[in-house]
Amino acid sequence: MNAFFSVARLLLWPSLLIKGLWLVLFAMSALFLMSSHPKILLVPLACLMLLVFCIPLQSMSLRYKSTWLLLPHFKQLSRIVLVGTALFFGLLSGCVFLLLQHPFGVGFNLGLLAFAALILPCLRYGHLWPLLLSSAILIVLASSKLLNTLLVTPITTAFIFLPLLNIALIAWFWTRWLTPSQGFTAPQNTFCLDLRAGLFKMTRKPATLSGSLLLGQGDSLQARIIRNIAYCWYLPAFMLLWSVFFTQGGMPEQPFLRALFIFFPGFILIEQLTHLYRRVRRAWLHLPVGRQQLFTVLTHQAHTELSIATLIVSPLLFWLLPAKTAIAMLLLWPSLMLFCLYLSWRLITVSLLWTGGALITLQLLSILALIFWDQQPGYLVIIGAFFASAALWLKKHVRAHSYTQDWAQLKMPKVQSAWSRR
């Protein structure tokens, strides 16, 4: 039993801050439970769901740390803890649905499906790419008529279709968690191999050695354009393909999904550009400048990438938004991304929980701003001007901090470095 709680503490509340958040949210839930307005309980439950949803992602690196496997029964105990966390997330989702006067079974199974489809594959493969693919599929399903059809028949949804899907996902994770890699030995199609080699060649084409080392990918114009097309258009393209083959609805009408299509690619790009700071350590000998000019090189690479991304996302803005709102977004989008980039560089040595929490908060606020003021572009221009001035102010602080930065202590996360070796 002590071993079980030790593993649970390692995976679910690894720091004093996380423990404090757990206690505060449970205390708020207990307090609001006695309130005369039970729907106020939605606030701590939603925060608790977000906490439970994000914390297990820190365990992705365990897949590459073979020393953990030396602990007795670690594989079995960690598997029980993670599956139990998925069930707890489903219970929280069911409670939220119940407070919203929807069937508890539907909420439980949808919450369990979200956790099993988004988080468990990331833990299994030790990377965030399964999260991108699964989130695209779930977004398409949420915007299509399929989910509405399922919710019309809650008995069938709650007790037949969704449970079978959840059981299949959890069974797959249960049998594949921390299993040694046997390699891929299945025969591969020659066309697929040639296509993959061609795409790899186009996206990895270098222009300079220093730029490619800093970006971790090709720094040529061709590579940058292809990469940003993939970032900015993969969700809309996925949605269009779904509408062509399964429905005739086209792009979703929900303002939240349209805002997500616009802002989500930018935050994927920021996550990649944040690692410019971490790659200085390995690119140091190939950089043509000294310490005083190093920040200029980093900003040049980041600004070039963001400029290309802004040009590529511009047609999407005019497609999804009214013309005046799209023009306002041409100011807000790059200003927000620049601010997030400098903020992530400034917090590069801080815990990932704080950095990720700040970026997620900014993304949610920007989505809400676009939803509420999509017909009032003047407010979006004001917000864009605020982020532009804040980015300039933050840039000065990051530049000053770069002069004394110990670049040797900044390393790439072990999850990503291990994945790149595969």
N, C-alpha and C positions, 0 to 999 in steps of 0.2 A: 504493500500500500504506500509506503514511503517513496518507493521508486516511481510509482504512478504519479504522485503529487509533485515529485521533483521534475518529471518530464512535463507535466501540465504547467508548472510554474515557468519552465524554460520556454514553452511555446506560446503561452497565453498572457502571462504577466511578467515579462523579463526584467522590468525596471520598476523603480519606485513610482515614477510618474504613471505608468500603466496601472499599477495597483491602485493609486489614488483615483484614477478615472473610473475604474471598476466600482470602487466603494461609493464614489459620488453618484454615479448613475443608478446603482442599486438603491442608495438612500433616497434619491429623488423618486424612483419608481415606487418605493414603499410609501413615501409621503403623499404622492399624487394619487395613489390607490385609495387613500382615505378621503380624497377630495370629493366634493359634491358634483364636480364636473369630471367624469371619468375620461373624457376625450383628451384632457390635458396630459394624460399618461402617454400619449403618442410622442411627446417631445423626448423624454428620456429613453423610451423604447427605440425610437429612430436613431438616437445617438448611440445606444448600446448595439444596435444592429450594425452601424457603421464601424464601430470599434471591433466587434467580433469579425466583421468582414475583412478588415484590413490587417489585423495583427498576424494571422497565420502566414501572410506573404513573406514575413521575415525568415520563415523556416525553409525557404527555397534553397538556401545554401547548404542545408543538411544533406542534400542528395550528393554533394561533392565532398563532404567531410567524412571520410571513411573511419576516422577515429571515433565518431559517435556510435558506430556499429560495434565497437569493442565493449560498450556498456551492456550489462546483462539485460536482456529483454527490451532494449530500447526500441527496436523496430516494432514489436507488438504493442508496446505501451503508447508510442507516438501515433501509431495508426488508430488505436482506440480513442486517443485524445482528439485527433483531427476529425474523425467520423462523429464523435460525440459533439464537437463544436458545430459541425454541419447540422446535426439534429437540433441543437440549441438555437441555432440561427433560424431553423424552420419553425420552432416554437415561438420565437419572437415575432416572426412574420405572421404566424397564425393569430397571435394576440392583436397585432396591428389590424389585421383584416376583421377580427371580431369587433374591435372598437369602432371600425368603420362600417359595421353592420353587414359584413360579408361572411360567407361560410368559413369557419376555422380551418376545415380540411383543405380547402383551396389555397388559403394563405400559407398553411404549413408546407404543402407540397410545392408551391411556387417558390417559397423561400429556400427550401431544401434544394430545389432544382437550380436556383441561382448560385448557391454556394458550391454545389457539386459540379456545375458546368463551368464556373468561372475560376474558383479558387483551387479546387483539388487538381485539375490538370496543370496549373502553374506549379504546385508543389511537387507533382509527379515528375515533370520535365525540368524543373529548376529554372524556368524562364517565364517572362511575361507575355510572350507571343501567343500562347493559348488563350490568354485573357482577351487579347484583341480580336481573335477569330470568334471566340464564344460570345463576346459582347456584341459583335456585329450580327451574329445569328439571332441573339435574343432581342436586339433592337428591331430587326426586321420582323420577327414574330410579334413583338409588341405593337408595331405599327400596322400590321396586316389584320385581316378579318379572321384569321385562324384563332387568335386568342379570344376574340369576342365570341366566336362560335363555341369554344370550349367552356367559357364562363356562363354561357346560356344554359348549359347542362352541367351543373356543379356536381351532381352525383357521379356521372361518368368521369368527369375531370378529376375529382378528388380521390376516387376509389379504384379507378382502372388505369387510365392512361398515364397520368403523372406519377403515381407510385411505381409502376413498372419501369418508367424511364429513370426515376431516382434510384431504384434498386440496381438497375444495370450500371449506372455511373458509379455508385458506391462500391459495387462488387468489383468493377474494374480497378478502382483505386485501391481496394483492399488487397487484391492479388498482385498489384504492380508497385506498391509503395516500397521504395528503397530496395528494389531488386537489381542485381548486377546487370549491366548492359551486355547483351550477347551480340551486338552488331546487327546490321541489316544485311541479310543474306539472300533475300528474295530477288529474283531476276527483275531487272529494270529495263524499261523500254528505251531503245536508243534515241527516239525522238525526244522523250522527256529529259534524258541526260544532255542532249545537245541544247535543248531549250534552257535548261538550268545553267549550263555553262555559258550560253550566250547572255542571259540576264546577269549572271555574276560578272561577266566581263564588262558589260555596259555600266553596271552600278559601281564597279570597283576601279574604273579607269582613272589613273592618277594624272594630275597635272604637275604637282610638286611633291617631293618626298616629305617635306615638313608638314604640308597641309594634309596629306593623306594620313600621316601618323597622328596628327592632332584630331582629325575627324574620325579616324578608325575606319574610314571608307574612302572611295575615290573623291578627289577634290576638283575634278574636271567639270566643266559646265554641263556636259552630257550626263555625267553621274549625278550631279546635283538636281538636274531637272527630272530625271527618271525617279530619283528617290523621293522628291517632294510631290510628284504626281501620285506616287503610291501612298504617301502620308495623307494628302488632302482629298483624294478621290476614292479611296478604297471603300469607305462606308457608302457614299452615294452610288458608286458602281455596283456594290453588292445589292443595294436596294433596287436599283434599276433592273438588274438581272432577275431578282426575285419577282418583280412586277411583270416582267416579260414572260416568265415561264409559269407563274402561278396565279397572278392576279392582273387586273388592268388598272390598278389604282395609281401607279406611278409613284412619285415622291410623296412622303407622308405630309399630312396637313397639320399634324400636331406641332405647335410652336416649340415645345421642348426638344423634340427630335431634330427639327430644323436648326435650332441653336446648337445642339450637340454636334451635328454634322459640321458646323462652322468652327467651333472652338476646340473640339477634341483633337483634330490633327495638329493644331498648333502646340498643344501640350505634349503630344508625342515627340514633336520636333524639339521642344525645349528639354525634354528628358535626355535626348541624344546630345544636344549641344552643351548640356551641363558637364558632360564628361570631357569636354575640351580641357577643362582645368585639371582633370585627373590624368590626362594623357601627356601633359607637359613633361612628366617625369621620364617617360620612355622616349620622348622626341627631343629631349634637351640638346643632345649632341648634334642634331641635324637642323636646329633652328639657326637662321642666319643673323640673329639679333642677340643683344644682351638682356639682362634682367630688366633694365629700365624701359626697353621697347617691347618686352614680351606681351604686355597687356594689349598693345596696339595690334600685334599679330593675331591674338585671340579674338579681339573684337572684329577684326577684318574678316576672319573666317566665319564668325557667327552672323555678322551683318550681311555677308554675301548669301548665306544660306537662308536667312529670314527674308531678304529681298526677293529671292527666287520663289520662296514659299508664298509671299504676298501676291506676286504676279499670278501664280498658279491658282490660288484660292479665289482670286477676283471674279472669274466667271461663275464660280459657285455662289458667291455673294449675290450677284445680279440675277442668278437663276432662282434662288430661294427667297430673296427679300425684295421689297419695293425699291425702286431706283434710288430715291433719296436716302433710305435707310442703308442701302448698299454702299453709297458714297460715304456716309458717316462711318460705316464699318471699316472702310479702307483706312481711316485714321485710327479707329479704336483697336482693330486687330493687331497691326504691327506694334503699336504702343504698348498694348497689354503684354505681348510676347517679349518685347525688350525688357519691360519691367520684371517679368517672371524670370528671364534669363539672368539679369543682374542680381535678383534676389536669390536665385539658386546658387550663383557663384559666391555670393556673400555668406550664405549658410552652408557652404560646401563641407565645413568641418563640424557642423552641428548634426545631431541625430537625424536619421532619415525620416523618423516619425514627424518631426517638426517641419522639415522641408516639404515632405509629401503632403502634410496637412495644410500647409500654407498654399501650395499650388492647387490642391483640390478645392480649398475654400475660394480662391480667386476664380477658378473655373466655374464653380456653382454660382458665384455672384455675377459673373459676366453672362452666364446663361440666363439668369433671372432678369438682369438688366435688359437683355435683348428681347425677352418675352414681354416684359411690361412696357417697354418703350419702343417697340418695333414701328409704331406709327408716329413716334415723336423723335425724329433723328437728332433734333437739337440737343437733347439730353445725352445721347450717345457721343456727340461731338465734344460736349463738356467732359464726359468721362474719359474720352480718348486724350483730350488735352491734359487732363490731370495725370493720367498714366505716363504720358510723354514727358511732362515736367518731373514727375517722380522718378522716371527712368534716368533722366539726365542727372538728377541729384544723387541717385544711388550709384550711378556710374563713377562719379568722382570718388565716392567712398571705396568702391571696389578697386579702382585704380590705385588709390593710396595703400590699400591693404595688400595689393599684389606685390608691392615693392619689398615687403617684409614676409611674404608668404613662404613657408617651408614646403617647397614643391615635392620633396622626397617623401613626405608623410601622406600625400594624396595618391591613392592607389585605386585602380578599377575594382568594383565589387567582384567578389570571387565567383558569384553566380554568372556574371557576364563573361569574365575571363575564362571560366571553365567551359561555358557554352561555345565560345569562339574557337576553342581547341578541338571541339568535336568534329 
